[in-house]
């Protein structure tokens, strides 16, 4: 099962290295990782998605807690959290099919952020599932390049992550 | 004040009296400041010697050990010792010089990314980039090293920072603000009550005590609790000395692969195991499924990550061993335990002790038996010496046959199993405990790994006594080859070796040799009585094995003995 961990850390050099190294040492593959400053520049938040199928996540979260720069770790439940990912995808598009692609983008509330004679760059924001769905529709046109930010997530309601 | 002096001033305020180190280009300004500073410096002959000596000093004294090395090879030479301290939770601050700030990342002369290299083997580390932060970083490093579960902290300092003038504010620098680091000291009262209840109900209880009891200073609390509740105590290797081994009824000695049969039988058959300051390492548990199969497990540890890591725990208590043991005793006293409540169990334990004693053979076919040497050392020092060990057979014999009655009197590389640890560690221990007889029970292989530290012992006239159980083999590996690899002694024979007596004398130390059992006691007495460093070369039976033994991955009550061969 995929887990989404939200890790609040001190915004100091080397912290990312400590955390990613810990996952590697304990035998976990990081699927995606997004880092950035929080509302308080002293802290950063990392959203890490990992596969907890082969071994329980408990040991690695306990080890994460031991890192001096780690303040808080939350294993986010998909039912009580919202998550998003931003993807930019460069798709082959000519005069004949450009409007079809633009229609698909519109349905998914994606944006066309760059246009050239033979290509379109589409920006998609959404859950992993939504991103997957639009990719399926865009693939037949020819996806030339794709970049994604990795998932970011937050608790729903008044609960703090 | 320049950065170098600020570093030393911070050490002084942390109560540091001695540091172990080796100079080099990137720490020349630091050594210049040290030249007339009121902190002693012990110049070892290799950086590995410095870090192990700091480790031995920390284990013997309970204080934070400090070592210094230069950038590049100096720093990388510390890594084994840092890993060693990490695995045995020893409080250590390692200060490494680094190339100038503007050269970092350029593959400059003697540049190595020691911060990166040591990431997996430190409790925490710093690469200082601003000289003004030096005092605060050092105080933080000491605080992290000694609190919670102790461990090594690396502080990497570019040389230009040590030359920079800073405004030194000692009070401000000592304020610790670590929002991500708040170790739990006091155990949860509800959990402690639950543990007391479980102990009171147990019919076959055993205590398993480890290094955490010693590092927390909780040996007295352990003794009180064990005596009050009348529960036998076994220890891990690093827990040796946490409970007096001369307590005839309750002490079961060491547990695990080379533990006593009675400890292993007691743990396998118990219905409650109270693990305190232990991590249920694989050398202790053997096959996990067969480890204490019928037992309720109560586990006390200051590190929450150790709870249920290897063994599933029924009553977890996160907290400092000393504090929890004291609170647990208070709760236990409410249960008014009668010593008769588990009489059949205590009789069973006594039976096991009687029928499977740790016997000492003096000699075999005219050759000295190693356990006889260890027993003799223990007897003539009345169990009061600080015993350091190397790693391998010598270590196991030392653990089995030294009768250690007090904490911080048995110093051994447990988790990492570092050959070459014992001798430099004994130098550090002797500096911490100048009043005590400090002995390194060594093997001829391990001793040769840091033999150059004879230079250090002579330089400062640190009268440690190295007792080599010399079998001219890398004995523990040879034992495995003997038992499990068809006696194919691949790369374990080291009969080509120096004359250790002459070698000691070449350094100006004293050298002794015993080749017959009747020489052992006299030679040891003479060596221990002198005020000089001494090397005692004791020729033991070459193919003697450590018994009993649990084969790797076996259940701990399925032990092999010599009789099974």
Interface residues (C-beta under 8 A of the other chain):
Chain A: X9 X10 X13 X14 X17 X18 X21 X25 X58 X59 X62 X63 X65 X66 X67 X68 X69 X70 X71
Chain B: X115 X116 X119 X120 X123 X124 X125 X127 X129 X144 X178 X179 X180 X181 X303 X304 X305 X308 X309
